[in-house]
Amino acid sequence: MLLLGCIKEVNDFELVISLPNGLSGFVPVTQISDAYSKMLSEQVAEGELREDLNSLLDMYSPGTLVRCIVTSVEKSADGRRSIRLSINPKKVNKGLTAAALAAGMLLSGTVSSVEDHGYIIDIGVRGANAFLPRQKAQNCMKLAKKGPDLKIGQNLNCLIVEVKNEGRIVRLSIDRSEVAASLATERQNWTLSNLLPGLVVKAQVQKVAPLGITLSFLSSFTGIVDFMHMDPKKSVNYSPNQVVKACILSIHPASKLVRLTLRQTFLQPGGSPNQLSSDRMGAVVEESTVKAFFKQFGAIFELDDGSLAYARLKHLSKTRKSFKPAAFKAGCKHKCRITDYSLMDEMCILSLKYQIIEARFLQYQDVHTGDVVKGKVLALKPIGMQVKITDGIKGLVPSMHLADTILKQPEKKYSMGDEVSCRVLECRPEEKKLFLTLKKTLIQSKLPVLSNYEEATPGLITHGFVVCAREFGCIVKFYNDVKGLVPKNELSSEPISSPEEVFHEGQVVKVMVLKCEPQQERLLLSFKLTSKPAPKGKKEHTPMKNQQVKYEIGKMVDVKVLKKKENGLEVSILDDEGKAIASLPTVYLSDFVANCKLLWHCLQEGDVLPRVMCLNNKGERIILSRKSAVISALQEEQVVRSFSEIQPGMLLTGYVRNVMPFGVFVEFPYGLTGLAPKTSMSDKFVTDTKDHFVVGQTVIAKVMSTDEEKQRVLLNLKVSECSSGNSAVESFALLSQYFKEVKEIRNLLRRRGESNVARSLCDLLPGQELQLVVQDVKEDGSALFSSSSATGLTVTAARYHLGGESIVPGEKTKGLILHVDILSSVVHVSLREELLKQ
């Protein structure tokens, strides 16, 4: 189907086209012209930007009329139709032949090459070579303000000035005055097969009806003018046999039905439809008057400013059942909202639906940075999650912003259709781009939103998120792409040698502005938030009652070690300026039992621990945890909050609360507990339960059964039963986390640098080769060694790892480090040849 359309928006990869009767379509960047598509393909193949390839924004402007052809109509899942168009002359002018071309014809063409004296124009007619002299383009180019030259791919409304050699040579003009004066006549030999939209014709009124007018034109053609395209000033004055000027809007290929318009804007080719002022879009009109009602289509209204507007039938009431035709008699008044503007109809599009009139957001311009919005999950993609805010507004949650921590498997947390609450990071209405965050800390933050550099006054405290952590410090981002630097000396009151090991990408942080230079967009920040000094005679840290400090389960905080106790650490929460005191038990320092003791041993008073989670807030003191598996489970919402949520077959992350002879009690976040009987504890035969589990150990448990009456849960801890399916990936992730923590412990020791022993422990790594001297061979076959690289440490090898070799004290040999026991300062080595060779 051929249509006359008007460019509504110009985007990077498509043109949005306003079509008659309130419809819209789009032209992909590949449907402009053959020459432009060829240049695009060459750029992709070369992988480099071509200087002679212009963007759509350089060539096209909103308000320009274009001839287009429908290439496909697709229906989306929500029932909306997507009309795909092409403005390629080969498709639009496919009905024309070289022999049919005649002087005075008006048709579409695109620039295919730029020559010294003019332009080669592709008019899509086989065998015809069209040329546009430079002097015939000057006037048009000055008015278009798109540069001194026409560009390859630019669509033009061309008037044929001269035809030679049976249509093989065609001379064109795009001069505004010549184009505007053009009129399609019988002498130009137009037929129903090659008739084009945009042609202005002299026509005669045949019949006048409520829904429109029937016209005859070009001697033998008949067409229809619908009620939306009658001239508003003359709509009641048309009569049979009246001669009028009309413009062809569309030609249906099968039925050959021709639709025309009598609106004045279209009666001079090359004109541009009237636009709606930006402040009217989305406006609520308290009283709009019904001018006419058409039971199959909708109603025409007169607005408060005297302009006409159109509401489709489905927008006249909430549902079809609630629709009352009697309420839409001429003269009836209704409250409505302007939802769109049709350039091709020069009419506002209205809705009388209450939910649309009251809607907070109607277009991207209504959305502001920092707004908290609700939406539905549309799709999960590698770059993030697409969220639908309204029918016309969609946003992207980048992968970094799907949760407070980076989600490895977001599909486990989010499903299509889920309702989510987001906060707007950035909105670009002109590009129809909206960026959102799902980080709870940012959504719930009551601190000021920092969305431009002018607002960054010294002393301002706000939330941001880390986008980069390097040896120089951290780069923190805020809203609208505002970002600043936290230098290394402002990261903490305690020195941090390796920021990249303490802070990570996506981490939400509270910062204070130190200095800002708005013109240079330079922003200096600090993580050291100022606090009031403690009154004299009082301790600096005073515990606060839990009801005064609300720390929900799952909340992430940074803490400072105040005191080391036998079973854990007493810490202060830095988010609350150190006033809130909490406990971090030793067994909650890590998922790995060995690392728990190591971390307790290495940590000292004054050390800062980032990203610690509130696990329990019901006792006298807040209980915290650093168990990464438990933190991940909470943040990915793989937890149960009440007994009613527990279902058999669930895999839940918890920690051992008690080890009894008959089984193991496991506790989960939010205080729920379950029992794993002795028979369901391990894939191996269990003699003594204490040989398999210790209190505080992190476990994955499978729910076997529940007893709601007794509030009891039976669990299975067998590894074979508790895998989610990809055991290799899970095992690798656990090992990775273990070595990450070991590295953290080594860095703590290295930073202390208190003794030669500590330094040696940090320098020795599994897999490293040592030069050894035998010191003693014990009765059980094991041996003790000394090494210049392990001064002050015990170096030992079990009988198996001597490799069957007989060694004597004083002998020199080589060994491979198997394990470094930091707590006992023992290095385990192997002398086996097969390991040393590897």
Secondary structure, DSSP 8 states (H G I E B T S, - for coil): -EEEEEEEEE-SSEEEEE-GGG-EEEEEGGGS-HHHHHHHHHHHHHTS--TT---HHHH--TT-EEEEEEEEEEE-TTS-EEEEEE--HHHHTTT--GGG--TT-EEEEEEEEE-SSEEEEE-S-TT-EEEEEGGGTHHHHHHHTS-SS--TT-EEEEEEEEEEGGGTEEEEE--HHHHHT----GGG---TTT--TT-EEEEEEEEEETTEEEEEETTTEEEEEEGGGS-TTTTT---TT-EEEEEEEEE-TTT--EEEE--GGGGSTT-------TTTTT-EEEEEEEEEEETTTEEEEE-TTS-EEEEEGGGSSSSSTT--GGGGSTT-EEEEEEEEEETTTTEEEEE--HHHHS-S-SSGGG--TT-EEEEEEEEEETTEEEEEEETTEEEEEEGGGSSSS--S-GGGT--TT-EEEEEEEEEEGGGTEEEEE--HHHHH--S----SGGG--TT-EEEEEEEEEETTEEEEE-GGG-EEEEEGGGS-SS--S-HHHH--TT-EEEEEEEEEETTTTEEEEES--------TTS-S-----TTTS---TT-EEEEEEEEEETTEEEEEEGGGTT-EEEEEEGGGS-SSHHHHHHHHHH--TT-EEEEEEEEE-SSSSEEEE--HHHHHHHHTT-S-SSGGG--TT-EEEEEEEEEETTEEEEE-GGG-EEEEEGGGS-SS--S-GGGT--TT-EEEEEEEEEETTTTEEEEE--TTTS--S-HHHHHHHHHHHHHHHHHHHHHHHHHH--SHHHHHHHH--TT-EEEEEEEEE-TTS-EEEE-TTSTTSEEEE-GGGGTT----TT-EEEEEEEEEETTTTEEEEE--HHHHH-
